[in-house]
Amino acid sequence: MTDRKWQSTAAGRHLAGRKSKNTAPELALRRALHSRGWRYRIHKRIAPGCTPDIVFVNRRVAIFCDGDWWHKCPIHGRKMPFTGPNAALWEAKFQRIRERDQRSTALAEEAGYKVLRVWECQVRDDLPGTVDLVEQTLVSRPPSGSHQSAH
C-alpha cells in the first residue's frame, strides 16, 4: 500500500460519513424479515474478524447486505477507473474491501454458518423476492439446539 494521504476533493466529498451499519437496504430487509416472524441478531461477531449484518444464530445463517458502490455490484458498481489525486488510494481501498468480503465469508463458513450475500439493489428492487430467498435458506437449515420456536 502507498503511504500517500487522502486529499479532500469536491468529487469525493459526498462519501464522507457514509454509514457502514444500519443502512437503508439493511433496515428494509430486517423489517421485512421481522414482519414475517423471523428473529435474528444484528452485527453479531461470529468469528474474529467476521461480523455479518444479520445473523440467525440457531439456524447458523449469516447475511451480508452489500452496498452496490462499496462492494462493486456487477450491475450498479463503479466501472470506470478512478482518476484524480486519490486514484491509487481508491483502488487499494476497493481491493481491501474485496479481500475482507472473501475473508468474512470464509470465516463464517468455517464457523459452520451458511453465508448469504445480498446486494443493495436486490433489496431495493425486489424486497419480497429477497426475503423469500432468505427464508428458503433459513428453512433449509433446521434449528440447532432443543428449545426452538417454529421459526
Residue pairs with C-beta under 8 A, 6 or more apart in sequence:
1 92
2 88
2 89
2 92
4 88
4 89
6 86
6 89
7 85
7 86
9 84
9 85
9 86
11 84
12 86
18 70
21 43
21 53
23 65
23 67
23 120
25 65
25 67
25 120
25 123
25 124
26 53
26 54
26 65
26 123
28 123
28 124
28 127
29 54
29 63
29 65
29 118
29 123
29 127
29 130
29 131
29 134
30 40
30 42
30 54
32 127
32 128
32 130
32 131
33 40
33 54
33 131
33 134
36 131
36 135
37 150
37 151
38 56
38 134
38 135
38 138
38 151
39 149
39 151
40 54
40 55
40 56
40 57
41 54
41 55
41 56
41 57
42 53
42 54
42 55
43 51
43 52
43 53
44 51
44 52
44 55
44 57
45 51
46 52
46 55
46 62
46 107
46 108
46 111
46 113
47 107
47 108
47 110
47 111
48 107
49 103
49 104
49 107
50 62
50 103
50 104
50 107
50 108
50 111
51 104
52 62
52 63
52 64
52 104
52 108
52 113
52 115
53 63
53 64
53 65
54 62
54 63
54 65
55 61
55 62
55 63
55 113
56 62
56 63
56 138
58 143
58 144
58 145
58 148
59 114
59 138
59 141
59 142
59 143
59 144
60 112
60 113
60 114
60 141
60 144
61 113
61 114
61 115
61 116
61 134
61 137
61 138
61 141
62 108
62 113
62 114
62 115
62 116
63 115
63 116
63 117
63 118
63 134
64 101
64 104
64 105
64 115
64 116
64 117
64 118
65 118
65 120
65 123
66 73
66 101
66 117
66 118
66 119
66 120
67 120
68 75
68 76
68 77
68 119
68 120
68 121
69 76
69 77
69 78
70 97
71 77
71 97
71 98
71 101
71 119
72 78
72 94
72 97
72 98
73 119
73 120
73 121
75 121
76 119
76 120
76 121
81 87
81 91
82 88
82 90
82 91
101 117
105 115
105 117
108 115
109 115
114 137
114 141
116 133
116 134
116 137
118 130
118 133
118 134
122 129
122 130
123 130
138 151
